[in-house]
């Protein structure tokens, strides 16, 4: 980052009040919770946890940057390299933390840091993440079911899963267009 961008980011951060301040705290805390749940599911990779923490702190200064993608990528690498159990319930905590991080980054980048939020804004910015977290829970349950059944021998299960995914994709596409 150049010096001017850093100065502007620090100035904007100093203006954060109310919800804007909460969003910036969530931008740091959510990736750390994702790293902690990954550590609980597997083992600790200290270098990756430090990289996640440093990058998340940088995201606070510039929430409208692409640094959030790096944080998500680092958390994904951390999960893949440290967790062996693909059905770990800690997956839910990691997914929820990533959802909170993404939502906080999007809101902090889209809304001025000192803005007051109306009840309608709170509903709008909380409804979709809550639905996504619920979908993560449903996906995890489906993963447990598929893991319990040998999918190689169940053409009905694979076909049903593909039909459900196609229907969900069509529903989401049509819903997004409204």
C-alpha positions in Angstrom: 0.0 0.0 0.0 1.2 3.5 -0.7 1.5 6.0 2.1 -1.5 8.1 1.0 -3.8 5.1 0.9 -2.6 4.1 4.4 -3.2 7.6 5.8 -6.7 7.7 4.3 -7.5 4.3 5.7 -6.3 5.2 9.2 -8.3 8.4 9.0 -11.4 6.6 8.0 -10.9 4.0 10.7 -10.6 6.7 13.3 -14.1 7.9 12.2 -15.7 4.6 12.8 -18.6 4.8 15.3 -21.4 2.4 16.4 -22.0 -0.3 13.8 -19.0 0.7 11.8 -16.8 0.0 14.8 -18.6 -3.3 15.4 -18.0 -4.3 11.8 -14.3 -3.6 12.1 -14.0 -5.7 15.3 -15.8 -8.5 13.5 -13.4 -8.3 10.6 -10.6 -9.2 13.0 -12.4 -11.6 15.3 -14.2 -13.7 12.8 -11.0 -15.0 11.0 -9.4 -15.7 14.4 -12.5 -17.7 15.4 -12.2 -19.6 12.1 -8.6 -20.3 12.8 -9.4 -21.4 16.4 -12.1 -23.8 15.2 -9.7 -25.2 12.6 -7.1 -25.7 15.3 -9.8 -27.5 17.4 -10.6 -29.8 14.5 -7.0 -30.6 13.6 -3.7 -29.3 14.8 -2.2 -25.8 14.9 -0.2 -24.3 12.1 1.2 -21.2 13.8 2.6 -19.6 10.7 -0.8 -19.7 9.0 -2.6 -18.4 12.1 -0.2 -15.5 12.3 -0.7 -14.8 8.5 -4.5 -14.9 9.0 -4.3 -12.5 12.0 -2.0 -10.0 10.2 -4.1 -10.1 7.0 -7.3 -9.6 8.9 -5.8 -6.6 10.7 -4.9 -5.1 7.3 -8.5 -5.7 6.2 -9.7 -3.4 9.0 -7.9 -0.5 7.4 -9.1 -1.2 3.9 -12.3 -3.3 4.0 -13.2 -2.5 0.4 -10.0 -4.2 -0.9 -9.3 -7.7 -2.1 -7.4 -8.6 1.1 -10.5 -10.4 2.3 -10.0 -13.0 -0.5 -6.5 -13.6 0.9 -7.9 -14.2 4.4 -10.4 -16.6 3.1 -7.8 -18.4 1.1 -5.4 -18.7 4.1 -8.2 -20.1 6.2 -9.0 -22.6 3.5 -5.4 -23.6 3.3 -5.2 -23.8 7.1 -8.3 -26.2 7.1 -7.0 -28.4 4.3 -3.5 -28.8 5.8 -4.5 -29.4 9.4 -7.9 -31.2 9.5 -8.2 -34.8 8.5 -11.8 -35.4 9.5 -14.0 -34.2 6.6 -17.2 -34.5 8.8 -15.9 -32.5 11.7 -18.6 -30.4 13.5 -15.9 -27.7 13.7 -16.6 -27.2 10.0 -19.8 -25.4 11.0 -18.0 -23.0 13.3 -15.4 -22.3 10.6 -18.1 -21.7 7.9 -20.1 -19.4 10.3 -17.0 -17.4 11.0 -16.2 -17.0 7.3 -19.8 -15.9 6.7 -19.5 -13.3 9.5 -16.2 -12.1 8.1 -17.5 -11.8 4.6 -20.6 -9.9 5.7 -18.6 -7.6 7.9 -16.1 -6.8 5.1 -18.9 -6.2 2.6 -20.9 -4.0 4.9 -17.8 -2.1 6.1 -16.8 -1.5 2.5 -20.2 -0.4 1.3 -21.4 1.8 4.2 -19.6 4.8 5.7 -17.9 3.9 9.0 -19.8 6.5 11.0 -23.3 5.9 9.5 -26.3 5.1 11.6 -28.1 1.9 10.7 -31.9 1.8 10.4 -33.8 -1.3 11.4 -34.3 -2.1 7.7 -30.5 -2.0 7.1 -30.0 -4.3 10.1 -32.5 -6.8 8.8 -31.1 -6.7 5.3 -27.5 -7.2 6.4 -28.4 -10.0 8.9 -31.0 -12.0 7.0 -28.7 -13.4 4.3 -25.8 -14.4 6.5 -28.2 -16.2 8.8 -29.7 -18.0 5.9 -26.2 -18.9 4.7 -25.3 -20.3 8.1 -28.5 -22.3 8.2 -27.6 -23.7 4.7 -24.1 -24.6 6.0 -25.8 -26.6 8.8 -28.0 -28.4 6.3 -25.1 -29.1 4.0 -23.1 -30.6 6.9 -26.1 -32.9 7.8 -26.2 -33.9 4.1 -22.5 -34.6 4.3 -23.0 -36.8 7.3 -25.7 -38.8 5.5 -23.6 -39.2 2.3 -20.6 -40.2 4.4 -22.7 -42.9 6.1 -23.8 -44.3 2.8 -21.4 -45.6 0.2 -22.1 -43.1 -2.6 -20.3 -45.2 -5.2 -23.0 -47.9 -4.9 -25.9 -45.6 -4.7 -26.8 -44.1 -8.1 -30.1 -42.9 -6.6 -28.3 -40.9 -3.9 -26.0 -39.2 -6.4 -28.8 -38.5 -8.8 -31.0 -37.1 -6.0 -28.1 -34.8 -4.9 -27.6 -33.5 -8.4 -31.3 -32.8 -8.8 -31.5 -31.0 -5.5 -28.4 -28.9 -6.4 -29.8 -28.0 -9.8 -33.2 -27.0 -8.2 -31.4 -24.9 -5.6 -29.3 -23.2 -8.3 -32.4 -22.4 -10.3 -34.2 -21.1 -7.3 -31.3 -18.9 -6.3 -30.9 -17.5 -9.8 -34.5 -16.6 -10.1 -34.6 -15.2 -6.6 -31.6 -13.0 -7.3 -33.3 -11.6 -10.3 -36.2 -10.3 -8.3 
